[in-house]
Amino acid sequence: AGFNVSVGPAVRLGLRREPGAAEGGLAFRAQPVLEVQDAGGNRVDGDNATTVTAALLVDAAAEGNATLSGAGVVSPLTMVRGAVSFRDLAINVRGVGYVIRFAAQAGPVARNVTGAAALVDSPPFTVGTGPTAAMRFAQAVGGARGGIPFEWQPVIELVDAGGNVNEQDNHSTVTV
């Protein structure tokens, strides 16, 4: 005889899709998706009220200069059918080993699932340098006197959307 298997009660917040393919200052190409899960890791799709936030747990730049931005960082996102998809998370500074912590803030999961089960951390990931988005002076012109070269010659850096120097850009042209 056959039998039915049902989804159990919510016991944790889970990460269905991890953040990935990140470049400085640009939205991750692979945006995280979280879900309410039962003990077997199945999505509990009846939750339309739990809100979730994202925060930078490990700053791979190790200087505190990195910023996580996007919807769900300042204002929480709300689950729909037990899942929430982030759309535009980004980190500005390149680095290896970033970790994002997602936390249930309100709703059924926050009320019924406590402690570490209401949190989920992404695996460590890398933010690389993105395509050149702008240029900036690394050293300004100085020591100018008529008829002789500047004492301090200008140095221009090509940077991505996060302000990271694009050391691999060997095709852009700068005209003075």
N, C-alpha and C positions, 0 to 999 in steps of 0.2 A: 504494500500500500504506500501511496505517496504521502508526503508531509510538506508543510510550509515552513520556511525559515523567515523570521521577521527581524527587522532592524531593532536593536536594543535601545535602551535609554542613553542619552548623551553622557559621556564620561570624560571627554577631553576635546580640546581644540586641536585640529590637525592641519598639516601643511600638505595640500594635494599637489601644488606646483611650486617649485622653489624659484627664487629670483635668479636671474642669470643673464649672461651676455650683456654686461654693463659697461658703459663708457662714460667718462667724466662729464657730468652736467646733463646727460641725456637720459630719457626714460629707459629703464631696463627693457631689453627686447623680450625677455621672458618675465612677465609680471607674476607675482605670487598669487596663489589661490588658496584660501583657507576654508575649512569646513568643520562642522560639528560632527564628531565621530562617536560611535558606540565602542564597546570593548573589543570588537572584532575589526575595527578600522573602517566600518561602513558609515557612509554619510547619513546623518539623521536629518532628513529633508523637511521636517515640520517646523523648523526654527526660522521665523521671519522677523525676529526682534533683537537678537544678540548683536551688539555693536563691537567692533574690533578696531584697535589702533596699531600702528607700526612705529617702532622706535629703533634708533641705531644703538645696538648693544655693544658691539666691538668696533671701534674706530681703527681701521687698518692703517690709517696714516699715522697713528700713534701720537698725534700732536693735538688732538681735539679740534682740528680744523675742518673735518669732514662734516657735511650736513646732509641728512636724509630729507628729501622733500617729496611732495605729492599728496593727493587725497588720502586721508587715513592717518596722516602724521599728526596734524593739529586737531582735526575733527574726525571722529570715528565714522567708519563705514558700517552699514547695516546688512546683516545676513539676509539672503533671499533663498528660500528653500534649503536652508542649512549650509549655504556657501557664500563666500564673498570674494570678489575678484578685484584686486588692485589694478589700476589703469595707468598710473603715471609716476610710480616711485622712481627716484633718481638719487644718486650720490654724486657730489661735485668733485671730490678729490680721488685721484687714482690710488690704488692700494690693493694689497693681497690680504685676505682673511677677514673681510667685513662679515658681521653677523647682525641680522635684523631680528628683534623680538616683537612678536605679535601677541596682543593681550585682549581677552574678552573684557569689555568695560561695563556693559549692562545687558540685561535680557536674561533668558533662561540659562545660558551657559555660565554667565557671571554669577547667577544666583545658586545654581545647582552643582557646578563644578568649581572646586576651589583650589587654591595653591598652584602648584606647578602644572596641573592639568588644564588650567585656564590660560596658560602661556604656551607658546611654541616658538622656538628659535630656528632660524634658517641655518642650513649648513654654511660654513665659511665660503665666501665667494670673492671673486676679483673684480675690481673696477679698473678698466684699462683707459688709455688715452683715446679720446674720440677724434673725429676729423677736425681739422683746423676751422675755427669759427671766428677768430679775431687775431689781431696783432697788438702788441704792447711794447712800450719802451722798457728794456731791462737796464739800459744806461742812457741817460739823456745827453744831449749835446752840451758841451761846456768849454770854457776857456777860449772863446772865439775872439780873434784879433784880425783885423783887416789884412788880407793878402797871405795868410798862412793857414795851414790845416788846423782844424779844431783840436784843442788839447785833449778833449774827451770825445771820441767818436761815438755816434749813436749805435746802440745795439738793440735790435728788434727781435722779439720772441713771437713765434706763432703759437697760439693756445687754442685748446678745445673749449666747449661750452662751459666746462667747470673751472677754467683758468689754468689747466695743466699744460705745461710746455709740450708741444708736439715735436719730439726729437726725431720722429720718423718722417716728417714732411720734408721731402727733398724735391718737390715739384712746384711749390707755390712761388710766385714771383712778387717781389716787393719793389716798387718804383718810387724813387725820391725825386 
